[in-house]
Amino acid sequence: MKIIIMRENIRKAFSDVEGGIGSGIMLPILKNILINTEKGRIKICSTDLEIAITSWINGKIVDEGGITVPANIFGAVLNNITESKLELNSTDSKLKIKTDKSENTIQGIKNSEFPIIPQIKSDNFIEIKSDIFKKSLNQIINAASPSNRRVELNGVLFFLNNELKLVATDTFRLAEKTLKNNEFQTNITELRAIIPLKVIQEFLKICKEDKKIKIYFDPHQILFDLDDVQIISRLIEGNFPDYQTIIPKNFTTTVLINKEALYESIRLAAVFSSKINNVNIKLKTPNKLIVYNEESTIGENKSELDAEVEGENQELIFNWHYFLDGLKGIEGENILLGFNGDVKPLLLKSTNKDDYFYILMPIKNS
């Protein structure tokens, strides 16, 4: 293989595929990236056998071919080259990177040793504008569990039945975003799939332009097609929790309050939080919500906010990180809070939009 390519183009491609690079503990070649010529273009690939990322770039192809090289070495070389044009030449399992001022040779492995990148065997797709999709994912992704103890929680549920619902939970909180059928196109009648959290995170990192994207599904895999970048992954096997049964319908206390005022008061109270990241909230009918914290080694804080409070006076404790995550996802100036004591979840949602809600378990006051 011999190619001539712009440094910025290959640096972007390398950045795109970086998240798919494996640890190489069991299979050393997974620590490598594949550089290959195909269909008149240059592709860069990585895989950890669970996720594979492919980035396509343009360049001058002098000789067809390919090679795999250690990602860490290749990335370090790119970061320390200042010339704009590179010549990449592979012979005898070695990759030579030449510029006007330097020549670097990296020991690689033949491209035939690289794992085969899987293909989607289905035309089932969802097409959506990337700005809508990214915004929706960012509203719910913080509620997903990063732990592998329950793999079905280490992902985002895609539930399609006329509308598309995106759901994430870690059992302490849950977020649901609903996309109306006029916000996307699909040839799928019904879908229920759990997409790994890592795949969602890589998509959000890579997708920077506002354009239409296609998401393909088969029974065991998902493919995000971003034109010049494809991300393919296995779906998570298992049953997502039947979360609809825990969504509160009635409340002992409801609160209407300005979202920004509540957000700022909780963030301020967090300065005085203990190690369990707690924040205290007291509801006083008819018009007060009090946010406060007291920690003997730090000090104390108290904010009294105007609010419309209906129902019982209550005093509860929440994880302030989780509370702020929920507030960030809500659009609109004012929000509704629905309380049911310290053993049932709090509901947060907008007062004028019905496409998003967030539920959060209180910390039981012992």
C-alpha positions as CSV (number, residue, x, y, z in Angstrom):
1,M,0.0,0.0,0.0
2,K,1.1,3.5,-0.8
3,I,-1.0,6.5,-0.2
4,I,-0.6,10.3,0.1
5,I,-2.9,12.0,2.5
6,M,-3.5,15.2,4.4
7,R,-2.5,15.1,8.1
8,E,-5.7,16.7,9.3
9,N,-7.8,14.2,7.4
10,I,-6.1,11.2,8.9
11,R,-6.0,12.7,12.4
12,K,-9.8,13.2,12.3
13,A,-10.3,9.7,11.1
14,F,-8.0,8.3,13.9
15,S,-9.9,10.4,16.4
16,D,-13.2,9.0,15.1
17,V,-12.2,5.3,15.5
18,E,-10.2,5.7,18.8
19,G,-13.2,4.7,20.9
20,G,-13.4,1.3,19.2
21,I,-9.8,0.3,20.0
22,G,-9.6,-2.9,22.2
23,S,-7.5,-3.6,25.2
24,G,-5.6,-6.4,23.4
25,I,-5.4,-8.5,26.6
26,M,-6.6,-11.7,24.9
27,L,-6.0,-10.7,21.3
28,P,-3.1,-8.2,20.8
29,I,-4.2,-7.1,17.3
30,L,-7.3,-5.4,18.9
31,K,-4.8,-2.7,20.1
32,N,-4.2,-2.0,16.4
33,I,-6.0,0.1,13.8
34,L,-6.5,-1.1,10.3
35,I,-5.5,1.2,7.4
36,N,-6.8,-0.1,4.1
37,T,-7.7,1.0,0.6
38,E,-11.1,0.1,-0.7
39,K,-13.4,1.3,-3.5
40,G,-11.1,4.2,-4.3
41,R,-11.0,5.5,-0.8
42,I,-9.0,5.0,2.4
43,K,-10.6,3.5,5.4
44,I,-9.4,3.4,9.0
45,C,-11.0,0.8,11.3
46,S,-10.9,-0.3,15.0
47,T,-12.7,-2.9,16.9
48,D,-12.9,-4.5,20.4
49,L,-15.2,-7.3,19.0
50,E,-18.2,-5.6,20.7
51,I,-18.1,-2.4,18.8
52,A,-16.4,-1.5,15.4
53,I,-15.9,1.9,14.0
54,T,-14.9,2.7,10.4
55,S,-14.0,6.1,9.1
56,W,-13.6,6.8,5.3
57,I,-11.3,9.6,4.0
58,N,-10.1,10.8,0.7
59,G,-6.4,10.7,-0.5
60,K,-4.2,9.8,-3.4
61,I,-3.9,6.0,-3.7
62,V,-0.7,5.1,-5.5
63,D,-0.8,1.4,-4.6
64,E,-3.7,-0.6,-3.1
65,G,-3.2,-2.6,0.1
66,G,-3.4,-2.3,3.8
67,I,-1.8,-2.9,7.2
68,T,-2.6,-2.8,10.9
69,V,-0.4,-0.8,13.3
70,P,-0.5,-0.2,17.1
71,A,-2.9,2.7,17.7
72,N,-0.9,4.3,20.5
73,I,2.2,4.6,18.4
74,F,0.4,5.7,15.3
75,G,-1.5,8.4,17.2
76,A,1.6,9.6,18.9
77,V,3.4,10.0,15.5
78,L,0.5,11.9,14.1
79,N,0.4,14.3,17.1
80,N,4.1,15.1,16.7
81,I,4.2,15.6,13.0
82,T,3.7,19.3,11.9
83,E,3.8,18.9,8.1
84,S,0.5,18.9,6.3
85,K,1.1,16.2,3.8
86,L,2.0,12.5,4.6
87,E,3.1,9.6,2.6
88,L,2.1,6.2,4.0
89,N,3.9,3.2,2.6
90,S,3.5,-0.4,3.9
91,T,5.9,-3.3,3.1
92,D,6.7,-6.5,5.0
93,S,4.3,-5.7,7.9
94,K,5.9,-2.3,8.5
95,L,4.3,1.1,7.9
96,K,6.6,4.0,6.8
97,I,5.2,7.5,7.4
98,K,7.2,10.1,5.4
99,T,7.0,13.9,5.4
100,D,9.4,16.5,4.0
101,K,11.3,16.5,7.2
102,S,10.9,13.1,8.8
103,E,10.6,9.4,8.2
104,N,9.0,7.1,10.8
105,T,8.7,3.3,10.6
106,I,6.1,1.5,12.7
107,Q,6.1,-2.3,13.2
108,G,2.6,-3.6,12.3
109,I,0.7,-6.8,11.5
110,K,-0.7,-7.9,8.2
111,N,-4.2,-6.6,7.5
112,S,-5.4,-10.2,6.9
113,E,-5.0,-10.8,10.6
114,F,-7.4,-8.0,11.5
115,P,-10.9,-9.2,12.7
116,I,-13.6,-9.1,10.0
117,I,-15.9,-6.1,10.6
118,P,-19.5,-7.4,10.8
119,Q,-22.2,-6.3,8.4
120,I,-25.9,-5.5,9.1
121,K,-28.1,-8.1,7.3
122,S,-31.3,-6.0,7.3
123,D,-32.7,-2.9,5.6
124,N,-34.7,-1.9,8.7
125,F,-33.8,1.7,9.5
126,I,-34.7,4.8,11.4
127,E,-33.7,8.1,9.7
128,I,-33.5,11.2,11.9
129,K,-31.8,14.6,11.9
130,S,-28.6,14.4,14.0
131,D,-29.3,17.6,16.0
132,I,-32.7,16.2,17.2
133,F,-31.3,12.8,18.0
134,K,-28.2,14.1,19.8
135,K,-30.3,16.5,21.9
136,S,-32.7,13.6,22.8
137,L,-29.9,11.3,23.8
138,N,-28.2,13.9,26.0
139,Q,-31.5,14.4,27.9
140,I,-31.5,10.7,29.0
141,I,-28.0,9.3,28.9
142,N,-26.9,10.3,32.4
143,A,-29.6,8.0,33.8
144,A,-28.0,4.9,32.3
145,S,-25.9,2.7,34.5
146,P,-22.1,2.5,33.7
147,S,-21.9,-0.8,35.7
148,N,-21.8,-4.3,34.1
149,R,-23.5,-6.0,37.0
150,R,-26.8,-5.7,35.2
151,V,-25.9,-5.5,31.6
152,E,-29.5,-4.6,30.5
153,L,-29.1,-1.3,32.4
154,N,-25.7,-0.5,30.8
155,G,-27.5,0.8,27.7
156,V,-30.4,2.8,26.3
157,L,-33.7,1.3,25.4
158,F,-35.1,2.1,21.9
159,F,-38.8,1.4,21.9
160,L,-40.6,2.1,18.6
161,N,-44.4,1.8,18.3
162,N,-45.6,4.7,16.2
163,E,-43.5,7.0,18.5
164,L,-39.9,6.4,19.4
165,K,-39.1,6.3,23.1
166,L,-35.5,6.5,24.4
167,V,-35.2,5.3,28.0
168,A,-32.3,4.9,30.5
169,T,-32.2,3.9,34.1
170,D,-29.7,2.9,36.8
171,T,-32.6,1.9,39.3
172,F,-32.0,5.1,41.3
173,R,-33.4,7.4,38.5
174,L,-35.0,7.0,35.2
175,A,-35.3,9.2,32.1
176,E,-37.7,8.9,29.1
177,K,-37.6,11.0,26.0
178,T,-40.4,10.6,23.3
179,L,-39.8,11.5,19.7
180,K,-43.1,12.0,17.8
181,N,-43.5,10.2,14.4
182,N,-43.1,13.5,12.5
183,E,-39.5,13.8,13.9
184,F,-38.1,10.8,12.1
185,Q,-38.7,8.3,9.3
186,T,-38.7,4.6,9.5
187,N,-39.8,1.4,7.7
188,I,-40.0,-0.5,11.0
189,T,-43.4,-1.2,12.5
190,E,-42.2,-2.1,16.0
191,L,-38.9,-2.3,17.7
192,R,-37.5,-3.0,21.2
193,A,-33.7,-2.9,21.4
194,I,-31.1,-2.1,24.1
195,I,-28.1,-0.2,22.7
196,P,-24.9,-0.3,24.7
197,L,-24.0,2.9,26.5
198,K,-20.5,2.9,25.0
199,V,-22.0,3.0,21.5
200,I,-24.2,6.0,22.4
201,Q,-21.3,7.8,23.9
202,E,-19.1,7.2,20.8
203,F,-21.9,8.4,18.5
204,L,-22.3,11.6,20.5
205,K,-18.5,12.2,20.4
206,I,-18.2,11.5,16.6
207,C,-21.4,13.2,15.3
208,K,-20.6,16.9,15.2
209,E,-22.4,18.0,12.0
210,D,-26.1,18.6,11.7
211,K,-27.3,16.2,9.0
212,K,-29.7,13.3,8.5
213,I,-28.3,10.0,9.8
214,K,-29.6,6.4,9.4
215,I,-29.7,3.8,12.1
216,Y,-30.0,0.2,10.9
217,F,-31.2,-2.7,13.0
218,D,-31.1,-6.5,12.7
219,P,-32.0,-8.9,15.5
220,H,-28.5,-8.7,17.1
221,Q,-26.8,-5.6,15.9
222,I,-27.2,-1.9,15.3
223,L,-25.4,0.3,12.8
224,F,-25.1,4.1,13.0
225,D,-24.4,5.4,9.4
226,L,-23.0,8.9,9.4
227,D,-21.9,8.8,5.7
228,D,-18.1,8.9,6.3
229,V,-18.2,7.1,9.6
230,Q,-20.0,3.9,10.5
231,I,-20.4,2.5,14.1
232,I,-21.6,-1.1,14.4
233,S,-22.2,-2.9,17.6
234,R,-23.9,-5.9,19.2
235,L,-27.2,-5.2,20.9
236,I,-27.5,-6.0,24.6
237,E,-29.3,-9.2,25.3
238,G,-31.7,-9.2,28.1
239,N,-35.0,-7.6,29.2
240,F,-35.1,-4.0,30.1
241,P,-37.1,-3.3,33.3
242,D,-40.8,-2.9,33.0
243,Y,-40.4,0.7,34.0
244,Q,-43.9,2.0,33.2
245,T,-45.2,0.3,36.3
246,I,-43.1,2.6,38.5
247,I,-44.1,5.9,36.9
248,P,-46.1,7.8,39.5
249,K,-49.6,8.8,38.4
250,N,-50.8,10.5,41.6
251,F,-48.9,12.6,44.2
252,T,-49.3,13.6,47.8
253,T,-47.6,17.0,47.0
254,T,-47.1,18.9,43.7
255,V,-44.9,21.9,43.2
256,L,-44.8,24.4,40.3
257,I,-41.4,26.2,40.3
258,N,-39.0,28.1,38.1
259,K,-36.4,25.6,36.8
260,E,-33.4,27.9,36.8
261,A,-34.0,29.1,40.4
262,L,-34.2,25.5,41.6
263,Y,-31.1,24.5,39.6
264,E,-29.0,27.3,41.0
265,S,-30.2,26.7,44.6
266,I,-29.3,23.0,44.4
267,R,-26.0,23.7,42.9
268,L,-25.2,26.1,45.7
269,A,-26.4,23.7,48.4
270,A,-24.0,21.0,46.8
271,V,-21.1,23.1,48.1
272,F,-22.1,22.2,51.6
273,S,-22.9,18.5,50.9
274,S,-21.6,15.5,52.7
275,K,-19.9,12.5,51.2
276,I,-23.2,11.0,50.1
277,N,-23.9,14.0,47.8
278,N,-27.1,14.8,49.6
279,V,-29.3,17.9,49.3
280,N,-32.3,18.5,51.6
281,I,-35.6,19.8,50.3
282,K,-38.5,21.0,52.4
283,L,-42.0,21.8,51.0
284,K,-44.2,24.3,52.8
285,T,-47.7,25.0,51.6
286,P,-48.8,27.2,49.9
287,N,-45.8,28.9,48.4
288,K,-42.3,27.8,49.6
289,L,-39.7,25.3,48.6
290,I,-36.6,25.3,50.8
291,V,-33.3,23.9,49.7
292,Y,-30.7,23.5,52.4
293,N,-27.6,21.6,53.6
294,E,-25.7,21.5,56.8
295,E,-22.3,19.8,57.3
296,S,-20.4,20.2,60.5
297,T,-17.0,20.3,58.8
298,I,-18.0,22.7,56.1
299,G,-20.9,25.0,57.1
300,E,-24.5,25.4,56.2
301,N,-26.7,26.8,53.4
302,K,-30.4,27.6,53.0
303,S,-32.3,29.0,50.0
304,E,-36.1,29.8,50.1
305,L,-37.8,29.7,46.7
306,D,-41.2,30.9,45.7
307,A,-43.3,28.1,44.4
308,E,-46.9,26.9,44.1
309,V,-47.1,24.0,46.6
310,E,-50.3,21.9,46.9
311,G,-50.7,18.9,49.3
312,E,-48.8,17.8,52.3
313,N,-45.7,19.5,53.8
314,Q,-42.7,17.2,53.2
315,E,-39.0,17.1,53.9
316,L,-36.8,14.9,51.8
317,I,-33.2,14.1,50.9
318,F,-31.9,13.6,47.3
319,N,-28.6,13.0,45.5
320,W,-27.9,16.4,44.2
321,H,-25.9,15.1,41.2
322,Y,-28.9,13.1,40.1
323,F,-31.4,15.9,40.7
324,L,-29.4,18.3,38.5
325,D,-29.1,15.7,35.7
326,G,-32.9,15.6,35.7
327,L,-33.3,19.4,35.6
328,K,-30.8,19.7,32.7
329,G,-33.0,17.5,30.6
330,I,-36.2,19.5,31.0
331,E,-37.0,22.2,28.5
332,G,-39.0,25.3,29.5
333,E,-39.0,28.0,32.2
334,N,-41.2,26.3,34.8
335,I,-41.4,22.7,35.9
336,L,-43.7,20.3,37.8
337,L,-42.4,18.3,40.7
338,G,-44.6,15.4,42.0
339,F,-43.7,14.1,45.5
340,N,-44.8,10.9,47.3
341,G,-42.7,10.9,50.5
342,D,-39.3,9.3,51.0
343,V,-40.0,5.8,49.8
344,K,-41.5,6.5,46.4
345,P,-39.9,8.3,43.4
346,L,-40.1,12.0,42.6
347,L,-41.4,13.0,39.1
348,L,-39.9,15.9,37.3
349,K,-41.3,17.3,34.0
350,S,-42.0,20.4,32.0
351,T,-45.3,22.3,32.6
352,N,-45.7,22.8,28.8
353,K,-44.1,19.8,27.1
354,D,-45.0,16.1,27.5
355,D,-42.1,14.5,25.6
356,Y,-39.7,14.1,28.6
357,F,-39.9,13.1,32.2
358,Y,-37.4,12.1,34.9
359,I,-38.0,10.1,38.0
360,L,-35.7,10.0,41.0
361,M,-35.7,8.0,44.2
362,P,-35.2,10.0,47.5
363,I,-32.6,9.0,50.0
364,K,-34.6,7.5,52.8
365,N,-34.2,9.6,56.0
366,S,-33.1,7.2,58.8
